[in-house]
């Protein structure tokens, strides 16, 4: 489960608690659910606690300043750096690859790795993917279903529009 805009360790702890069943969290206990195959999964609550992945998203300079504490929260499995909001909060609206933004992400990545946590982000171009890989980001979302569909639709439409169509209007 990904939690956006986590600002501090308390919010990270609350995210973990929301995902975990007691005694590790406060997630509601419903044994007869689809997830437990309606009560047929042995030790479902333990299995679910062990299987859930908690990803906290860091999107502001303030949260970057607390990344050690956030990444150090027990139960946080990964940190995801949000370059869009981060670039805007740093005064570089729309410039996700500004050197200051990339440098801040690189430093945060190193600090998360020191805490033993993998780091993810999102990149819109192959060049951005290469830069993020270069600073140590472990996993990178490089496309969305909507983006892929829009690009394919644009390519098909461009192909159709480029066709030379000759209509025979001389009788049928």
C-alpha positions in Angstrom: 0.0 0.0 0.0 1.5 3.4 -1.0 0.9 6.3 1.3 1.3 9.7 -0.4 2.7 12.9 1.2 4.2 11.3 4.4 5.9 14.2 6.2 7.4 12.6 9.3 8.0 9.4 11.3 4.7 9.7 13.2 2.8 9.7 9.9 4.9 6.7 8.7 4.0 4.8 11.9 0.3 5.6 11.4 0.6 4.2 7.8 2.1 1.0 9.0 -0.5 0.7 11.8 -3.3 1.1 9.3 -2.0 -1.8 7.3 -1.2 -4.3 10.1 -3.5 -6.4 12.2 -3.1 -6.3 16.0 -0.8 -6.5 17.8 1.3 -4.8 15.1 -1.3 -2.3 14.0 -4.9 -1.2 14.2 -6.3 -2.7 10.9 -9.9 -4.0 11.4 -10.2 -7.7 12.2 -12.7 -9.4 9.8 -11.9 -13.1 9.6 -14.7 -13.8 7.1 -13.5 -11.7 4.2 -12.5 -12.4 0.6 -8.9 -11.8 1.5 -9.0 -14.7 4.0 -10.9 -16.8 1.6 -13.8 -16.5 3.9 -12.0 -17.9 6.9 -10.2 -20.7 5.2 -6.6 -19.4 5.2 -4.7 -20.8 8.2 -3.1 -18.1 10.3 -4.6 -15.4 8.0 -3.8 -12.4 10.2 -0.1 -13.4 10.5 0.1 -14.2 6.8 -1.5 -10.9 5.9 0.8 -9.0 8.3 3.8 -10.6 6.7 2.6 -10.1 3.1 1.6 -6.5 3.2 4.1 -4.0 1.8 4.0 -0.4 3.1 5.5 2.2 0.9 5.7 5.8 2.1 5.9 8.6 -0.4 8.2 11.6 0.3 7.3 14.7 -1.7 8.6 17.8 0.2 12.0 19.2 1.3 10.7 19.0 4.9 10.1 15.3 4.6 13.5 14.8 2.9 15.0 16.4 6.0 13.4 13.7 8.1 14.1 10.8 5.7 16.3 9.0 8.2 13.5 8.9 10.8 10.8 8.0 8.2 12.9 5.2 6.6 13.8 3.9 10.1 10.2 3.2 11.1 9.7 -0.5 11.7 7.2 -1.8 9.1 8.0 0.8 6.4 9.2 -1.5 3.5 10.2 1.1 1.0 10.4 4.9 0.4 9.1 6.4 -2.9 10.4 9.8 -3.9 7.8 11.9 -5.7 9.7 14.2 -8.1 6.7 16.2 -9.4 5.6 17.5 -6.0 9.2 17.7 -4.8 10.3 19.8 -7.7 7.4 22.2 -7.2 8.0 22.4 -3.4 11.7 23.2 -4.2 10.7 26.1 -6.5 11.3 24.2 -9.8 7.7 23.7 -10.9 7.6 21.3 -13.9 11.3 20.8 -13.9 11.6 17.3 -12.3 15.2 16.9 -13.5 16.5 20.2 -12.1 20.0 19.5 -10.7 18.8 20.6 -7.2 15.9 18.1 -7.3 18.1 15.2 -8.6 20.8 16.0 -6.0 18.2 16.0 -3.2 16.8 12.7 -4.4 20.3 11.2 -4.6 21.1 12.2 -1.0 17.7 10.8 0.2 18.3 7.6 -1.7 21.7 7.1 0.0 20.1 7.8 3.4 17.3 5.3 2.8 19.8 2.7 1.6 21.8 3.3 4.8 18.6 2.4 6.7 18.2 -0.8 4.6 15.2 0.4 2.6 14.8 0.3 -1.2 13.8 3.5 -2.9 11.5 4.0 -5.9 10.4 6.9 -8.0 8.7 7.7 -11.3 10.3 8.9 -14.5 8.7 10.0 -17.8 11.6 9.6 -20.2 14.4 7.1 -20.8 16.9 9.8 -19.9 15.2 10.3 -16.5 15.3 6.6 -15.9 19.0 6.5 -16.6 19.6 9.4 -14.3 17.6 7.9 -11.5 19.3 4.5 -11.9 22.6 6.4 -11.8 21.7 7.9 -8.4 20.8 4.5 -7.0 17.0 4.4 -7.2 16.0 0.8 -7.0 12.7 0.7 -8.9 11.2 3.2 -11.3 7.8 3.5 -12.7 8.4 4.6 -16.3 4.9 4.4 -17.8 1.3 4.3 -16.8 -1.6 2.5 -18.5 -3.2 5.8 -19.5 0.1 7.2 -20.9 0.8 4.0 -22.9 -2.7 4.0 -24.3 -2.6 7.7 -25.2 0.8 7.3 -27.0 -0.5 4.3 -28.9 -3.7 6.2 -29.9 -1.7 9.2 -31.1 0.6 6.9 -33.1 -2.4 5.1 -34.8 -4.1 8.5 -35.5 -0.9 9.9 -37.0 -0.6 6.8 -39.2 -4.2 7.2 -40.4 -3.8 10.9 -41.1 -0.6 10.3 -43.1 -2.4 7.9 -45.5 -3.1 9.1 -49.0 -6.6 8.1 -49.6 -8.0 8.3 -53.2 -11.7 8.0 -53.5 -13.1 6.8 -56.8 -16.2 8.9 -57.3 -16.7 7.9 -60.9 -19.7 5.7 -60.5 -20.4 2.5 -58.7 
